[in-house]
Amino acid sequence: MRITDKLEVVGPNLQKPDRPKEKGGERSEEVLSKDQVTVSEKAKEIGRLQVEVSKLPEIRADRVEEIKNAINAGTYDVKGEAVAGKLLKEAIIDSLV
């Protein structure tokens, strides 16, 4: 899965004001407009979801307990293909981030 969105950055923009030439050694001033960043609604939603995901616990205690019990009872069945597939999926996601 690849998450992309548009982030538009505009600036800096220097503009000289319209005024007559100044006399003597006085310097003319430049007007500096502020930089602008426009974030799409999709990017805002992605940011909100990232905050929500960061609040989730890294370790699901209920799932860990369930697996421990299955291992102790000798009923835990590991499918090599499933494990390999998940490892590859994680590696691909990590390389994109």
Contacts in CASP RR format, 6 or more apart in sequence:
PFRMAT RR
TARGET T0000
AUTHOR 0000-0000-0000
METHOD contacts of the structure
MODEL  1
MRITDKLEVVGPNLQKPDRPKEKGGERSEEVLSKDQVTVSEKAKEIGRLQ
VEVSKLPEIRADRVEEIKNAINAGTYDVKGEAVAGKLLKEAIIDSLV
1 93 0 8 1.000
2 96 0 8 1.000
3 46 0 8 1.000
5 40 0 8 1.000
5 42 0 8 1.000
5 43 0 8 1.000
5 46 0 8 1.000
6 40 0 8 1.000
6 43 0 8 1.000
7 37 0 8 1.000
7 38 0 8 1.000
7 39 0 8 1.000
7 40 0 8 1.000
7 43 0 8 1.000
8 37 0 8 1.000
8 38 0 8 1.000
9 35 0 8 1.000
9 36 0 8 1.000
9 37 0 8 1.000
10 35 0 8 1.000
10 36 0 8 1.000
10 37 0 8 1.000
10 38 0 8 1.000
11 33 0 8 1.000
11 35 0 8 1.000
11 36 0 8 1.000
12 32 0 8 1.000
12 33 0 8 1.000
12 35 0 8 1.000
13 32 0 8 1.000
13 33 0 8 1.000
14 30 0 8 1.000
14 31 0 8 1.000
14 32 0 8 1.000
14 33 0 8 1.000
15 30 0 8 1.000
15 31 0 8 1.000
15 33 0 8 1.000
16 28 0 8 1.000
16 30 0 8 1.000
16 31 0 8 1.000
17 28 0 8 1.000
17 29 0 8 1.000
17 31 0 8 1.000
19 28 0 8 1.000
21 28 0 8 1.000
22 28 0 8 1.000
67 76 0 8 1.000
70 76 0 8 1.000
END
